[in-house]
């Protein structure tokens, strides 16, 4: 900044023809004005002004340098003005991903509200239950379910969802009601799994008192689409493990019934993840702050009591 200040001082001295006048204009002392001009001349190794006790006139080099200095300062003003406009009127495109079920129910309805608030910002939302690669897929942010181990990204926790094992009344009528996680194995229940490459859990973790027990099943049906799992359960194909938030409407209507209640599933963290540098972009920061805040509000409103 010292060089820019020296340029600004030179321009005002040139235009006003006086160290004192330039000092008053810039709210600095004549001595500081003189010092800055001297620093600039030393840096350029030229004389910018011819000085006498009564007169101060630019040299030939000073006239040429003034024309260049004006262009430099105008360019800086233009850049700073552009940055200010981006901050006050953010614009551009944001690429974001979310899990399929949560994306449809929670994230997708909030995106148009955000876009109406900031019409110059475009949002590209990708919904998938597979594990996304934030860096290689060029994502600015991702909403993720599950624990993140040694994540290189910034993580903003949103909610810790309770999960439930559930099945349709038709399935329970045909296959019996499991009370404990062990019953899932001993009674040979059909447990339907969400599986895709990179998924860390190919088993169910259930809470048995103070302990966590892992159950592995020979699944008759599995998919990488959470909504497909829910539909399978609704049609009586078997038992699924789901966040209560995602299936609350079916639990309320009785289309799905919670099972193995003595050993409920472990909770499922829901977070917003993004690269550290992305948050410095005003549009991305606005999006993340808006979405995290609104997600928490919607979850509070819609979670079953």
C-alpha positions as CSV (number, residue, x, y, z in Angstrom):
1,X,0.0,0.0,0.0
2,X,2.9,2.4,0.6
3,X,3.7,2.5,-3.2
4,X,0.0,3.2,-4.0
5,X,0.0,5.9,-1.4
6,X,3.1,7.4,-3.0
7,X,1.4,7.3,-6.4
8,X,-1.7,9.1,-5.0
9,X,0.4,11.7,-3.4
10,X,2.4,12.3,-6.6
11,X,-0.8,12.7,-8.6
12,X,-2.2,15.3,-6.1
13,X,1.1,17.2,-6.0
14,X,1.2,17.2,-9.8
15,X,-2.4,18.4,-10.0
16,X,-2.3,21.0,-7.2
17,X,1.3,22.2,-7.8
18,X,2.2,22.2,-4.2
19,X,3.3,19.8,-1.5
20,X,1.3,21.7,1.1
21,X,-1.9,21.8,-1.0
22,X,-1.5,18.0,-1.7
23,X,-1.0,17.4,2.0
24,X,-4.1,19.2,3.0
25,X,-6.1,17.4,0.3
26,X,-4.8,14.0,1.5
27,X,-4.9,15.0,5.2
28,X,-1.2,14.5,5.6
29,X,1.6,16.9,6.5
30,X,3.7,18.7,3.8
31,X,6.7,16.7,5.2
32,X,5.0,13.4,4.6
33,X,4.0,14.6,1.0
34,X,7.7,15.5,0.4
35,X,8.9,12.2,1.8
36,X,6.6,10.2,-0.4
37,X,7.7,12.0,-3.5
38,X,11.3,11.4,-2.5
39,X,10.6,7.7,-2.0
40,X,9.0,7.5,-5.4
41,X,11.9,9.3,-7.1
42,X,14.4,7.0,-5.4
43,X,12.4,3.9,-6.5
44,X,12.2,5.1,-10.1
45,X,15.7,6.6,-10.1
46,X,14.4,9.8,-11.8
47,X,13.5,13.3,-10.8
48,X,9.7,13.9,-11.0
49,X,9.7,17.6,-10.0
50,X,12.1,20.5,-10.3
51,X,11.9,22.3,-6.9
52,X,12.7,25.9,-6.0
53,X,11.7,27.9,-2.9
54,X,8.7,29.3,-4.8
55,X,8.0,26.9,-7.6
56,X,7.4,23.2,-8.1
57,X,7.2,22.0,-11.7
58,X,7.1,18.5,-13.1
59,X,10.0,17.3,-15.2
60,X,9.6,15.7,-18.6
61,X,9.7,12.3,-16.9
62,X,7.2,13.6,-14.3
63,X,4.7,14.5,-17.0
64,X,5.0,11.1,-18.6
65,X,4.8,9.3,-15.2
66,X,1.7,11.2,-14.3
67,X,-0.2,9.8,-17.3
68,X,0.8,6.3,-16.4
69,X,0.0,6.9,-12.7
70,X,-3.5,8.0,-13.5
71,X,-4.1,4.8,-15.5
72,X,-2.8,2.7,-12.6
73,X,-5.0,4.4,-10.0
74,X,-8.0,4.3,-12.3
75,X,-7.5,0.6,-12.8
76,X,-7.2,0.0,-9.0
77,X,-10.4,2.0,-8.4
78,X,-12.2,0.0,-11.1
79,X,-11.1,-3.3,-9.5
80,X,-12.0,-2.2,-6.0
81,X,-15.4,-1.1,-7.2
82,X,-16.0,-4.4,-8.9
83,X,-15.1,-6.3,-5.7
84,X,-17.4,-4.1,-3.7
85,X,-20.2,-4.8,-6.2
86,X,-19.6,-8.5,-5.9
87,X,-19.9,-8.2,-2.1
88,X,-23.0,-6.0,-2.1
89,X,-24.6,-7.6,-5.2
90,X,-23.2,-11.2,-5.3
91,X,-23.5,-13.0,-8.6
92,X,-22.3,-16.2,-10.3
93,X,-23.0,-19.9,-10.2
94,X,-22.8,-22.3,-7.2
95,X,-22.4,-26.0,-7.6
96,X,-23.8,-28.1,-4.7
97,X,-24.8,-31.7,-3.9
98,X,-27.1,-33.3,-1.4
99,X,-28.3,-36.9,-0.6
100,X,-31.4,-37.9,-2.6
101,X,-34.0,-38.1,0.1
102,X,-32.9,-35.2,2.2
103,X,-32.2,-33.2,-1.0
104,X,-35.7,-33.6,-2.2
105,X,-37.4,-33.0,1.2
106,X,-35.1,-30.4,2.8
107,X,-32.6,-28.8,0.5
108,X,-34.5,-28.5,-2.8
109,X,-37.4,-26.4,-1.4
110,X,-35.0,-23.9,0.1
111,X,-32.9,-23.3,-3.1
112,X,-35.6,-21.3,-4.9
113,X,-36.1,-19.2,-1.8
114,X,-32.4,-18.4,-1.8
115,X,-32.4,-17.6,-5.5
116,X,-35.4,-15.2,-5.1
117,X,-33.4,-13.4,-2.4
118,X,-30.3,-13.3,-4.5
119,X,-31.5,-13.4,-8.2
120,X,-28.0,-12.9,-9.6
121,X,-26.8,-16.2,-8.0
122,X,-27.5,-19.4,-9.9
123,X,-27.6,-22.7,-8.1
124,X,-26.8,-26.1,-9.7
125,X,-28.1,-28.8,-7.3
126,X,-27.1,-32.4,-7.8
127,X,-28.9,-35.1,-5.8
128,X,-27.4,-38.5,-5.2
129,X,-26.9,-41.0,-2.4
130,X,-23.4,-41.9,-3.6
131,X,-20.3,-40.5,-2.0
132,X,-19.3,-37.3,-3.9
133,X,-15.8,-36.1,-4.6
134,X,-16.0,-32.4,-3.8
135,X,-12.7,-31.4,-5.3
136,X,-12.8,-33.5,-8.5
137,X,-16.4,-32.8,-9.2
138,X,-15.9,-29.0,-8.8
139,X,-18.4,-28.6,-6.0
140,X,-18.6,-25.5,-3.9
141,X,-20.4,-27.2,-1.1
142,X,-22.0,-30.6,-0.3
143,X,-24.7,-31.6,2.2
144,X,-23.6,-35.0,3.6
145,X,-25.0,-37.7,5.9
146,X,-22.7,-39.6,8.2
147,X,-19.6,-39.0,10.2
148,X,-16.6,-37.5,8.4
149,X,-13.3,-38.9,9.4
150,X,-10.2,-36.7,9.0
151,X,-12.0,-34.5,6.5
152,X,-9.7,-32.0,4.7
153,X,-12.8,-29.7,4.4
154,X,-14.6,-27.3,6.6
155,X,-17.6,-29.0,8.3
156,X,-20.7,-27.1,9.6
157,X,-22.9,-29.5,11.7
158,X,-26.6,-29.1,11.0
159,X,-28.4,-31.8,13.0
160,X,-27.9,-35.2,14.5
161,X,-30.8,-37.3,13.2
162,X,-32.3,-40.2,15.1
163,X,-32.8,-43.2,12.9
164,X,-35.4,-46.0,13.0
165,X,-35.8,-49.5,11.7
166,X,-39.2,-49.8,10.0
167,X,-41.3,-52.0,7.8
168,X,-44.8,-52.1,6.4
169,X,-47.7,-53.6,8.4
170,X,-48.1,-56.1,5.6
171,X,-44.5,-57.3,6.1
172,X,-44.9,-57.6,9.9
173,X,-48.1,-59.6,9.5
174,X,-46.3,-62.1,7.2
175,X,-42.9,-62.3,9.0
176,X,-43.5,-61.3,12.6
177,X,-42.4,-58.4,14.7
178,X,-38.7,-58.3,15.7
179,X,-38.2,-56.9,19.2
180,X,-34.4,-56.9,19.3
181,X,-31.6,-56.6,16.8
182,X,-30.8,-60.3,17.3
183,X,-34.3,-61.2,16.1
184,X,-33.4,-59.8,12.7
185,X,-30.9,-62.6,12.3
186,X,-32.6,-65.4,14.3
187,X,-35.9,-64.8,12.6
188,X,-34.3,-64.4,9.1
189,X,-35.8,-61.0,8.4
190,X,-35.3,-59.4,5.1
191,X,-33.2,-56.3,5.8
192,X,-32.8,-54.0,2.8
193,X,-29.5,-52.1,2.5
194,X,-28.3,-48.9,0.9
195,X,-25.0,-49.6,-0.8
196,X,-22.7,-47.8,-3.2
197,X,-19.0,-47.6,-3.8
198,X,-17.2,-45.8,-1.0
199,X,-20.0,-46.3,1.6
200,X,-18.1,-47.0,4.9
201,X,-21.0,-49.0,6.5
202,X,-22.0,-52.3,4.9
203,X,-23.7,-53.3,8.2
204,X,-26.2,-51.8,10.7
205,X,-25.0,-50.3,14.0
206,X,-27.6,-50.7,16.7
207,X,-27.6,-49.5,20.3
208,X,-27.9,-52.4,22.8
209,X,-28.0,-50.6,26.1
210,X,-24.6,-48.9,26.5
211,X,-23.0,-50.9,23.7
212,X,-23.1,-50.6,19.9
213,X,-23.6,-53.9,18.1
214,X,-22.9,-54.4,14.4
215,X,-25.2,-56.6,12.4
216,X,-24.3,-58.0,8.9
217,X,-27.0,-59.4,6.8
218,X,-27.4,-61.4,3.6
219,X,-29.6,-58.8,2.0
220,X,-32.2,-59.9,-0.6
221,X,-32.4,-56.4,-2.0
222,X,-30.0,-53.5,-2.0
223,X,-29.7,-50.2,-3.9
224,X,-27.8,-46.9,-4.1
225,X,-31.0,-44.9,-4.0
226,X,-32.6,-44.1,-0.6
227,X,-36.0,-43.4,-2.1
228,X,-36.1,-46.8,-3.7
229,X,-35.4,-48.4,-0.3
230,X,-38.4,-46.5,1.2
231,X,-40.6,-47.6,-1.7
232,X,-39.6,-51.2,-1.3
233,X,-40.4,-51.1,2.4
234,X,-43.8,-49.5,1.7
235,X,-44.6,-52.4,-0.6
236,X,-43.7,-55.0,2.0
237,X,-40.3,-56.1,0.7
238,X,-38.5,-55.9,4.0
239,X,-37.1,-53.8,6.8
240,X,-35.1,-50.5,6.2
241,X,-33.0,-48.2,8.4
242,X,-33.9,-44.6,7.9
243,X,-33.6,-41.2,9.5
244,X,-36.9,-40.5,11.3
245,X,-37.1,-37.1,9.5
246,X,-37.1,-38.9,6.1
247,X,-39.9,-41.3,6.9
248,X,-41.9,-39.4,9.5
249,X,-44.9,-39.0,7.2
250,X,-45.2,-42.8,6.8
251,X,-44.8,-43.5,10.5
252,X,-47.6,-41.0,11.2
253,X,-50.0,-42.6,8.8
254,X,-49.0,-46.1,9.8
255,X,-47.8,-47.1,6.4
256,X,-44.5,-47.9,8.1
257,X,-44.1,-49.3,11.7
258,X,-40.9,-49.0,13.8
259,X,-39.4,-52.4,14.7
260,X,-36.7,-53.8,17.0
261,X,-37.2,-50.9,19.3
262,X,-35.1,-52.4,22.0
263,X,-32.0,-51.8,19.8
264,X,-32.5,-48.5,17.9
265,X,-30.0,-47.5,15.3
266,X,-27.2,-45.0,16.0
267,X,-27.8,-41.4,15.1
268,X,-26.9,-39.9,11.7
269,X,-25.0,-36.6,11.6
270,X,-26.1,-34.2,8.8
271,X,-23.5,-31.5,7.8
272,X,-22.6,-29.0,5.2
273,X,-19.0,-29.5,3.9
274,X,-17.0,-27.1,1.8
275,X,-13.4,-26.3,0.8
276,X,-11.9,-23.7,3.2
277,X,-11.2,-21.2,0.4
278,X,-14.7,-21.4,-1.0
279,X,-16.1,-19.6,2.0
280,X,-14.1,-16.5,1.1
281,X,-16.4,-16.1,-2.0
282,X,-19.3,-13.9,-0.9
283,X,-21.9,-15.8,-2.9
284,X,-20.9,-19.1,-1.5
285,X,-20.7,-17.8,2.1
286,X,-24.2,-16.3,1.7
287,X,-25.5,-19.6,0.3
288,X,-24.0,-21.8,3.1
289,X,-25.1,-19.4,5.9
290,X,-28.6,-19.2,4.5
291,X,-29.0,-22.9,3.9
292,X,-27.6,-24.1,7.2
293,X,-29.8,-21.6,9.1
294,X,-32.9,-22.5,7.2
295,X,-32.3,-26.2,7.4
296,X,-32.2,-26.0,11.1
297,X,-35.5,-24.1,11.2
298,X,-37.2,-26.6,8.9
299,X,-35.9,-29.6,10.8
300,X,-37.2,-28.0,14.1
301,X,-40.6,-27.4,12.5
302,X,-41.0,-30.9,10.9
303,X,-39.4,-33.3,13.3
304,X,-42.0,-35.4,15.0
305,X,-42.5,-34.7,18.7
